[in-house]
Amino acid sequence: MAIQRLHTNRRMSQIVIHRDTIYLAGQTAENTDTGIEQQTADTLQAIEELLAEAGSDKEHILSVTIYLKDMERDFAGMNAVWDRWLPEGVAPARATVEAGMCESDILVEMSVTAVKRE
């Protein structure tokens, strides 16, 4: 039962695959000079690309943890983009929490667990 690790550096792997389960490390937008809606869209695009590389897609997400810098200010904007991104009928388990980010300009970060497409 090998563990596959992709985009690995000294501290972490962006993608970890064990059996048919895919774990994506916390993803953020590359450009943090934008508002919550654009950062959310960019983060979801990065997630979509990593899922494809790992052999999955957004329809196979099991759970996601969403970290927001400011829950009161940013939840509605993030949620609107999230709702447009997910296909109808797809509703992964989700936790959204307020968190201190590693950089002051990051407004949203997401960690994902998914399964491989059959």
C-alpha positions as CSV (number, residue, x, y, z in Angstrom):
1,M,0.0,0.0,0.0
2,A,2.3,2.7,-1.3
3,I,1.6,6.3,-0.5
4,Q,2.1,8.5,-3.5
5,R,3.3,12.1,-2.9
6,L,3.2,14.8,-5.6
7,H,4.7,18.3,-5.6
8,T,6.7,17.4,-2.5
9,N,9.1,19.7,-0.8
10,R,10.9,19.4,2.5
11,R,7.9,20.2,4.6
12,M,4.9,19.0,2.7
13,S,3.3,17.5,-0.4
14,Q,0.6,19.3,-2.4
15,I,-1.1,16.0,-3.2
16,V,-1.0,12.7,-1.2
17,I,-2.7,9.6,-2.6
18,H,-3.3,6.5,-0.5
19,R,-5.3,3.7,-2.2
20,D,-8.1,5.7,-3.8
21,T,-8.2,8.6,-1.4
22,I,-6.6,12.0,-2.4
23,Y,-5.6,14.6,0.1
24,L,-4.8,18.1,-1.1
25,A,-2.7,20.4,1.2
26,G,-4.1,23.8,2.0
27,Q,-4.5,25.8,-1.2
28,T,-4.5,29.5,-1.6
29,A,-4.6,32.0,-4.5
30,E,-1.3,32.9,-6.1
31,N,-2.4,36.5,-6.5
32,T,-3.4,37.9,-3.1
33,D,-3.9,41.5,-4.3
34,T,-7.6,40.7,-4.9
35,G,-10.8,40.4,-2.8
36,I,-12.4,37.3,-1.4
37,E,-14.4,36.5,-4.5
38,Q,-11.3,36.4,-6.8
39,Q,-9.1,34.7,-4.2
40,T,-11.8,32.0,-3.8
41,A,-12.2,31.5,-7.5
42,D,-8.4,31.3,-7.9
43,T,-8.1,28.8,-5.0
44,L,-10.9,26.6,-6.5
45,Q,-9.1,26.7,-9.9
46,A,-5.9,25.4,-8.3
47,I,-7.8,22.7,-6.5
48,E,-9.5,21.7,-9.7
49,E,-6.1,21.4,-11.5
50,L,-4.6,19.3,-8.6
51,L,-7.6,17.0,-8.5
52,A,-7.3,16.4,-12.2
53,E,-3.6,15.6,-11.9
54,A,-4.5,13.1,-9.1
55,G,-7.2,11.4,-11.1
56,S,-10.3,13.1,-9.6
57,D,-12.5,16.1,-10.0
58,K,-14.8,18.3,-7.9
59,E,-17.7,15.8,-8.2
60,H,-15.6,13.4,-6.1
61,I,-14.7,15.7,-3.2
62,L,-15.6,14.0,0.1
63,S,-14.8,16.9,2.4
64,V,-13.2,20.4,2.5
65,T,-12.0,22.6,5.3
66,I,-12.2,26.3,4.4
67,Y,-10.1,28.8,6.4
68,L,-11.2,32.4,6.2
69,K,-9.2,35.3,7.5
70,D,-12.3,37.2,8.5
71,M,-15.5,35.1,8.8
72,E,-17.9,38.0,9.2
73,R,-16.5,40.0,6.3
74,D,-15.7,37.2,3.8
75,F,-18.1,34.3,4.4
76,A,-20.9,35.5,2.1
77,G,-18.5,36.3,-0.8
78,M,-16.6,33.0,-0.5
79,N,-19.9,31.1,-0.3
80,A,-21.3,32.7,-3.4
81,V,-18.3,31.6,-5.5
82,W,-18.3,28.1,-3.9
83,D,-22.0,27.7,-4.7
84,R,-21.4,28.6,-8.4
85,W,-18.4,26.3,-8.6
86,L,-20.0,23.1,-7.4
87,P,-22.2,21.1,-9.7
88,E,-25.9,20.7,-8.9
89,G,-26.3,17.9,-6.4
90,V,-22.7,17.8,-5.2
91,A,-22.4,18.7,-1.5
92,P,-19.2,17.6,0.2
93,A,-18.9,17.7,3.9
94,R,-17.6,21.1,4.8
95,A,-16.2,23.0,7.7
96,T,-15.6,26.7,7.5
97,V,-13.5,28.3,10.2
98,E,-11.8,31.6,10.9
99,A,-8.1,31.3,11.1
100,G,-4.9,33.3,11.3
101,M,-3.2,33.0,7.9
102,C,0.5,32.7,7.3
103,E,0.5,35.9,5.2
104,S,-1.6,38.9,5.9
105,D,-3.0,39.2,2.3
106,I,-4.3,35.6,2.1
107,L,-8.1,35.7,2.7
108,V,-9.0,32.1,2.1
109,E,-7.3,28.7,2.2
110,M,-8.8,25.3,1.5
111,S,-7.8,21.7,2.2
112,V,-9.6,18.9,0.3
113,T,-10.2,15.1,0.6
114,A,-11.5,13.4,-2.5
115,V,-11.6,10.0,-4.1
116,K,-10.3,8.9,-7.5
117,R,-12.7,8.7,-10.4
118,E,-13.6,5.2,-11.3
